[in-house]
Amino acid sequence: MLAGLLDVSSGNILVNNNELTNIPANKRNFGMVFQNYALFPHLTVFENVAYGLKARKVDKKIIKEKVETYLDLVGLGKLANRKPKELSGGQQQRVSLARAMIIEPDILLFDEPLSNLYARLKDQMLREIHRLHKELGFTAVYVTHDQNEALYLSDQIAVLNKGILEQFGSPREIIEKPKTSFVADFFGYTNKLNGHINNEGILNVGTLNVIPKDTAASFGDGIINIKPQDILISNPTETNKHRITDYRYLGSNTEITIEINGSNGQTLISMLPYLVSEEIFTNGYVGINIEPNRAHFFKDKGDVKI
């Protein structure tokens, strides 16, 4: 709808206080960077980047100057005469980015632009987009399912769940004060436990006791979300003894799955930033330690944070 490709069912779209709701896509000064690059295969890199300016009937001399400038910005100055098929995935995405930026749009729209790239190249392109955004100062709306991309690039984040806005705020607000269990889960609080908050603000999950964040007005049943990195293990004791059901050595981390004693089979995943002694796994039981305020509590089914 923002791009003008779908009709607006309700509400209005305003950019700089200008009404765009009924303005067709070709009349909106927006740039678009697609997931699949969407380059013209029969055109050279130069011609692809120049396409928007040519469609606007910009003077040829100005087109040449601007294309050369933007190709240099994205590091493709020496590849102007190549066709898209002669480029790597990262180079093709740079062409797509230059083509979108060169028209100096009011808003630059990104549709999951890095999802087709392998991890190392994705990381490089993420830094490239951040550099260009900082250098050129354009306004962008960036759609992604990757929490790291959202946190790295954003000034403000809108978290959508099936078309419903769950939360809008700065990266720090989203991470430190998630309003729903869905938001918490998306941004790394992937352990979800059903439990009961008592009058002392302690959540009981079987024999495990957790002090969640911001529970002054929250008593009763609900859900807590906890990051795997915030779950520490220790030697088991009579009152803190939980069964290991699985573990994986992942190089720089060790992932341990633990069934909480007395919780009807609820499990936690602990991600430890070191190699754990295999003696722990031989014994089969560990203690669980969670620092106060490292968990978030949500009433009911996590729909609303109290």
C-alpha positions as CSV (number, residue, x, y, z in Angstrom):
1,M,0.0,0.0,0.0
2,L,2.8,2.4,0.8
3,A,4.3,1.7,-2.6
4,G,0.9,2.2,-4.3
5,L,0.8,-1.4,-5.5
6,L,-2.3,-2.3,-3.4
7,D,-5.5,-0.3,-2.7
8,V,-5.9,1.1,0.8
9,S,-8.8,-0.6,2.6
10,S,-8.9,2.0,5.4
11,G,-7.0,5.0,6.8
12,N,-4.7,7.4,5.0
13,I,-1.1,7.5,3.7
14,L,0.7,10.8,4.3
15,V,4.3,11.7,3.6
16,N,5.6,15.1,4.8
17,N,1.9,15.9,5.4
18,N,1.1,15.2,1.7
19,E,-1.9,12.9,1.0
20,L,-0.8,10.0,-1.1
21,T,-3.6,7.5,-0.5
22,N,-5.1,7.7,-4.0
23,I,-1.9,8.7,-5.8
24,P,-0.8,5.9,-8.3
25,A,2.6,4.2,-7.8
26,N,4.2,5.9,-10.8
27,K,3.3,9.3,-9.4
28,R,4.9,8.7,-6.0
29,N,8.5,9.7,-5.8
30,F,9.5,6.4,-4.1
31,G,12.5,4.1,-4.8
32,M,12.3,0.4,-4.4
33,V,14.9,-2.3,-3.7
34,F,13.5,-5.7,-4.3
35,Q,14.3,-9.1,-2.8
36,N,15.1,-10.6,-6.2
37,Y,17.0,-7.5,-7.5
38,A,14.6,-7.1,-10.4
39,L,17.3,-5.9,-12.8
40,F,16.7,-5.7,-16.5
41,P,18.8,-8.5,-18.0
42,H,19.3,-7.0,-21.4
43,L,20.6,-3.7,-20.0
44,T,24.1,-3.0,-18.7
45,V,24.8,-1.9,-15.2
46,F,25.0,1.7,-16.3
47,E,21.7,1.4,-18.2
48,N,20.0,-0.2,-15.2
49,V,21.0,2.5,-12.9
50,A,20.2,5.2,-15.4
51,Y,16.7,3.8,-16.0
52,G,14.8,6.0,-13.6
53,L,16.4,9.2,-14.7
54,K,15.9,8.4,-18.3
55,A,12.2,7.7,-17.7
56,R,12.0,11.2,-16.1
57,K,13.7,12.7,-19.2
58,V,16.7,14.0,-17.4
59,D,19.4,15.5,-19.6
60,K,21.9,12.9,-20.8
61,K,24.9,14.7,-19.5
62,I,23.4,14.9,-16.0
63,I,22.4,11.2,-16.2
64,K,26.0,10.2,-17.0
65,E,27.4,12.3,-14.2
66,K,24.9,11.0,-11.6
67,V,25.2,7.3,-12.7
68,E,29.0,7.5,-12.4
69,T,28.7,9.1,-9.0
70,Y,26.2,6.5,-7.7
71,L,28.2,3.5,-9.1
72,D,31.3,4.8,-7.3
73,L,29.2,5.1,-4.1
74,V,28.3,1.4,-4.3
75,G,31.8,0.3,-5.5
76,L,30.8,-0.7,-9.0
77,G,32.4,2.1,-11.0
78,K,34.5,-0.3,-13.0
79,L,31.6,-2.6,-13.9
80,A,29.4,-0.1,-15.7
81,N,29.4,-2.0,-19.0
82,R,28.6,-5.5,-17.6
83,K,25.3,-7.2,-17.8
84,P,23.5,-8.5,-14.6
85,K,24.3,-12.1,-15.5
86,E,28.1,-11.3,-15.2
87,L,27.7,-10.0,-11.6
88,S,27.6,-11.8,-8.3
89,G,24.5,-11.6,-6.1
90,G,26.0,-8.9,-3.9
91,Q,27.0,-6.8,-7.0
92,Q,23.5,-7.2,-8.4
93,Q,22.0,-6.0,-5.1
94,R,24.3,-2.9,-5.3
95,V,23.1,-2.1,-8.8
96,S,19.5,-2.4,-7.5
97,L,20.4,-0.1,-4.6
98,A,22.1,2.5,-6.8
99,R,19.1,2.5,-9.2
100,A,16.7,3.2,-6.4
101,M,18.8,5.9,-4.8
102,I,19.7,7.8,-7.9
103,I,16.2,9.3,-8.4
104,E,16.5,10.9,-4.9
105,P,13.2,9.5,-3.7
106,D,11.1,10.9,-0.8
107,I,11.2,7.4,0.7
108,L,13.3,4.4,-0.2
109,L,11.5,1.1,0.2
110,F,13.4,-2.1,0.9
111,D,11.6,-5.5,0.5
112,E,13.8,-8.0,2.3
113,P,16.7,-7.1,0.1
114,L,19.3,-9.3,1.8
115,S,17.3,-12.6,2.1
116,N,18.9,-14.1,-1.1
117,L,22.4,-13.5,0.1
118,Y,24.6,-15.9,2.1
119,A,25.5,-15.0,5.6
120,R,28.9,-13.3,5.1
121,L,27.7,-11.3,2.1
122,K,24.5,-10.3,3.9
123,D,26.6,-8.9,6.7
124,Q,28.7,-6.9,4.2
125,M,25.6,-5.5,2.5
126,L,24.1,-4.6,5.8
127,R,27.1,-2.4,6.6
128,E,26.9,-1.0,3.1
129,I,23.3,0.1,3.4
130,H,24.0,1.6,6.8
131,R,26.9,3.6,5.4
132,L,24.9,4.9,2.5
133,H,22.0,5.8,4.7
134,K,24.3,7.7,7.0
135,E,26.2,9.4,4.1
136,L,23.2,10.3,2.0
137,G,20.6,10.8,4.7
138,F,17.6,9.3,2.8
139,T,14.4,8.2,4.6
140,A,13.8,4.4,4.3
141,V,11.2,1.8,5.2
142,Y,12.9,-1.6,5.5
143,V,10.9,-4.8,5.6
144,T,12.6,-7.8,7.2
145,H,12.1,-11.0,9.2
146,D,15.6,-10.7,10.6
147,Q,15.9,-9.1,14.0
148,N,19.6,-8.3,13.5
149,E,18.9,-6.3,10.4
150,A,16.1,-4.4,12.1
151,L,18.2,-3.5,15.1
152,Y,21.3,-2.6,13.0
153,L,19.6,-0.3,10.6
154,S,16.6,1.2,12.3
155,D,15.9,4.5,14.1
156,Q,12.4,3.2,14.8
157,I,11.0,-0.3,14.5
158,A,7.4,-1.3,13.8
159,V,6.7,-5.0,14.7
160,L,3.8,-6.5,12.8
161,N,2.0,-9.8,13.5
162,K,-0.5,-10.9,10.9
163,G,-1.1,-7.3,9.8
164,I,-1.5,-6.0,13.4
165,L,0.9,-3.5,14.8
166,E,2.2,-5.1,18.0
167,Q,4.7,-2.4,19.0
168,F,6.4,0.8,17.6
169,G,9.5,2.3,19.2
170,S,13.2,2.7,19.1
171,P,15.5,-0.5,19.0
172,R,16.3,0.0,22.7
173,E,12.6,0.3,23.7
174,I,11.7,-2.8,21.7
175,I,14.5,-4.9,23.3
176,E,14.2,-3.6,26.9
177,K,10.4,-3.1,27.1
178,P,8.7,-5.5,24.7
179,K,4.9,-5.1,25.0
180,T,3.8,-8.5,24.0
181,S,5.2,-12.1,24.1
182,F,5.3,-12.1,20.2
183,V,7.6,-9.1,20.2
184,A,9.8,-10.5,23.0
185,D,10.0,-13.9,21.1
186,F,11.0,-12.2,17.8
187,F,13.8,-10.2,19.4
188,G,15.5,-13.1,21.1
189,Y,13.4,-14.0,24.2
190,T,12.7,-17.3,22.7
191,N,12.2,-19.4,25.9
192,K,8.5,-19.2,26.7
193,L,7.1,-20.7,30.0
194,N,3.7,-20.9,31.5
195,G,3.7,-20.0,35.2
196,H,2.1,-18.2,38.1
197,I,3.2,-14.9,39.7
198,N,2.7,-14.9,43.5
199,N,2.1,-11.9,45.7
200,E,5.8,-11.4,46.2
201,G,6.4,-11.0,42.4
202,I,8.0,-14.3,42.0
203,L,7.0,-16.6,39.1
204,N,6.7,-20.3,39.9
205,V,7.3,-22.8,37.1
206,G,7.4,-26.2,38.7
207,T,10.2,-26.0,41.2
208,L,11.9,-23.1,39.4
209,N,11.4,-19.6,40.7
210,V,12.0,-16.5,38.5
211,I,11.8,-12.8,39.3
212,P,10.5,-11.2,36.1
213,K,10.9,-7.6,35.1
214,D,8.1,-5.1,35.8
215,T,5.7,-7.3,37.8
216,A,4.5,-4.8,40.4
217,A,0.9,-5.0,39.1
218,S,1.1,-8.4,37.6
219,F,-0.2,-11.4,39.6
220,G,-1.7,-14.7,38.5
221,D,-1.1,-16.9,35.6
222,G,0.8,-15.8,32.5
223,I,3.8,-16.3,30.2
224,I,7.4,-15.4,30.7
225,N,9.9,-14.9,27.9
226,I,13.6,-15.4,28.6
227,K,16.7,-15.2,26.3
228,P,18.8,-18.4,26.1
229,Q,21.9,-16.4,27.0
230,D,20.3,-15.3,30.3
231,I,19.9,-18.9,31.6
232,L,22.9,-19.9,33.5
233,I,23.6,-23.4,34.8
234,S,25.2,-24.7,38.0
235,N,25.7,-27.9,40.0
236,P,22.3,-29.3,41.0
237,T,21.0,-29.1,44.6
238,E,18.0,-30.8,46.2
239,T,15.9,-27.7,45.5
240,N,17.4,-26.8,42.2
241,K,17.7,-29.9,40.1
242,H,16.5,-30.1,36.5
243,R,17.1,-32.8,33.8
244,I,19.2,-32.2,30.7
245,T,17.3,-33.6,27.6
246,D,19.7,-32.5,24.9
247,Y,22.8,-30.5,24.2
248,R,24.7,-29.3,21.2
249,Y,28.3,-28.0,20.9
250,L,28.2,-25.1,18.3
251,G,31.8,-24.0,18.3
252,S,31.7,-20.7,20.2
253,N,28.6,-21.7,22.2
254,T,27.0,-24.7,23.8
255,E,23.2,-25.2,23.6
256,I,21.6,-27.1,26.4
257,T,17.9,-28.2,26.6
258,I,16.7,-28.6,30.1
259,E,13.4,-30.0,31.4
260,I,12.2,-28.0,34.4
261,N,11.4,-30.2,37.4
262,G,7.7,-30.3,38.3
263,S,6.6,-28.3,35.3
264,N,4.7,-30.9,33.3
265,G,7.4,-31.2,30.7
266,Q,8.2,-27.5,30.1
267,T,11.7,-27.0,28.8
268,L,14.3,-24.2,28.5
269,I,17.2,-23.7,26.2
270,S,20.4,-22.3,27.7
271,M,23.0,-20.9,25.3
272,L,26.4,-20.8,27.1
273,P,29.3,-18.9,25.5
274,Y,31.9,-21.5,26.3
275,L,32.5,-25.3,26.1
276,V,30.8,-27.0,29.0
277,S,32.5,-29.9,30.7
278,E,31.0,-33.2,29.5
279,E,30.8,-34.3,33.1
280,I,27.6,-32.2,33.4
281,F,26.0,-34.2,30.7
282,T,27.1,-37.5,32.2
283,N,25.3,-36.7,35.4
284,G,22.3,-35.6,33.5
285,Y,21.1,-32.8,35.9
286,V,21.9,-29.2,36.4
287,G,20.7,-26.2,38.5
288,I,19.2,-23.3,36.7
289,N,20.0,-19.7,37.6
290,I,18.2,-16.6,36.1
291,E,19.2,-13.2,37.3
292,P,16.3,-11.0,38.5
293,N,14.7,-8.8,35.8
294,R,16.1,-10.9,32.9
295,A,12.7,-12.3,32.1
296,H,9.5,-10.5,30.8
297,F,6.1,-11.5,32.1
298,F,2.9,-11.3,30.0
299,K,-0.6,-11.9,31.3
300,D,-3.0,-14.4,29.7
301,K,-1.5,-15.7,26.4
302,G,1.1,-12.9,26.0
303,D,-1.2,-10.7,24.0
304,V,-0.8,-7.7,26.3
305,K,2.0,-6.7,28.7
306,I,0.8,-5.5,32.1
